[in-house]
Amino acid sequence: MASARETGEWPPNIKAIFKRPAPASAYLGLEVVDCDVEAGTVELAFNASDQLCNLWGGIHGGMVAAMMDDILAIAVGLTLEWGQISPTLEMKVSMLSVAKPGRLTGRGRVLRRGKSVVFVEGELLDAEGTLLAKGSSTCTLVTLKKKDDRTADKKTGKKDGAAETAA
């Protein structure tokens, strides 16, 4: 199958990023490069500025972890149905080399999607292809209630806008 960049057919989670990027992701310089829904893969870029650096000129480890969180979350997003979100249950990031400001590439892929949990992994590379960080995450799948369901809940006394877990 052709990639989304080739066909122009972006999945809903990617369209949402184009329409309204998250402020934290914009701060990191996030750019969606490509994705393949069937393969469960994403390719992202981060235009990392000097503002992400520590006192020694390397990108702060927390910023690298935030980039990895975007890589992993966007990959998981390829598996979501309308009205679902995927909160992170756990995430691990291994820093393998110092990340410097500039254009960085992130690649993420879904390893396995179950009924309620998704396992995903990713990597972050610099412009020369040096592996900077590897990460993995486990996310849970949560289905948000529809607006009509929230209104009905007010009548039954249940909490307004509460999320329920997908079975």
PECOR-V8356 format. One record per residue. N is the residue number from 0. RES is the residue in three letters. PSI is psi as a letter, one per 20 degrees, with the letter a starting at -180 (999 if undefined). Layout:
N;RES;PSI + N;RES;PSI
This chain:
0;MET;q + 1;ALA;q + 2;SER;r + 3;ALA;h + 4;ARG;h + 5;GLU;h + 6;THR;h + 7;GLY;j + 8;GLU;n + 9;TRP;q + 10;PRO;r + 11;PRO;g + 12;ASN;h + 13;ILE;g + 14;LYS;g + 15;ALA;h + 16;ILE;g + 17;PHE;h + 18;LYS;g + 19;ARG;n + 20;PRO;q + 21;ALA;p + 22;PRO;g + 23;ALA;g + 24;SER;h + 25;ALA;h + 26;TYR;h + 27;LEU;i + 28;GLY;k + 29;LEU;p + 30;GLU;p + 31;VAL;p + 32;VAL;g + 33;ASP;r + 34;CYS;q + 35;ASP;o + 36;VAL;g + 37;GLU;h + 38;ALA;i + 39;GLY;k + 40;THR;q + 41;VAL;q + 42;GLU;p + 43;LEU;r + 44;ALA;q + 45;PHE;p + 46;ASN;n + 47;ALA;p + 48;SER;r + 49;ASP;h + 50;GLN;i + 51;LEU;i + 52;CYS;q + 53;ASN;a + 54;LEU;i + 55;TRP;j + 56;GLY;i + 57;GLY;q + 58;ILE;p + 59;HIS;p + 60;GLY;h + 61;GLY;h + 62;MET;h + 63;VAL;g + 64;ALA;h + 65;ALA;h + 66;MET;g + 67;MET;h + 68;ASP;g + 69;ASP;g + 70;ILE;g + 71;LEU;g + 72;ALA;h + 73;ILE;h + 74;ALA;g + 75;VAL;h + 76;GLY;h + 77;LEU;h + 78;THR;i + 79;LEU;q + 80;GLU;r + 81;TRP;p + 82;GLY;j + 83;GLN;q + 84;ILE;r + 85;SER;m + 86;PRO;q + 87;THR;p + 88;LEU;g + 89;GLU;q + 90;MET;p + 91;LYS;p + 92;VAL;p + 93;SER;p + 94;MET;o + 95;LEU;h + 96;SER;q + 97;VAL;p + 98;ALA;p + 99;LYS;q + 100;PRO;q + 101;GLY;a + 102;ARG;p + 103;LEU;q + 104;THR;p + 105;GLY;p + 106;ARG;p + 107;GLY;q + 108;ARG;q + 109;VAL;p + 110;LEU;g + 111;ARG;p + 112;ARG;p + 113;GLY;a + 114;LYS;h + 115;SER;i + 116;VAL;q + 117;VAL;p + 118;PHE;p + 119;VAL;q + 120;GLU;r + 121;GLY;r + 122;GLU;q + 123;LEU;p + 124;LEU;q + 125;ASP;a + 126;ALA;h + 127;GLU;i + 128;GLY;j + 129;THR;p + 130;LEU;o + 131;LEU;h + 132;ALA;q + 133;LYS;q + 134;GLY;r + 135;SER;q + 136;SER;q + 137;THR;p + 138;CYS;q + 139;THR;q + 140;LEU;p + 141;VAL;p + 142;THR;p + 143;LEU;q + 144;LYS;q + 145;LYS;q + 146;LYS;g + 147;ASP;h + 148;ASP;h + 149;ARG;h + 150;THR;g + 151;ALA;h + 152;ASP;h + 153;LYS;h + 154;LYS;h + 155;THR;i + 156;GLY;j + 157;LYS;q + 158;LYS;p + 159;ASP;p + 160;GLY;j + 161;ALA;q + 162;ALA;q + 163;GLU;q + 164;THR;q + 165;ALA;q + 166;ALA;999
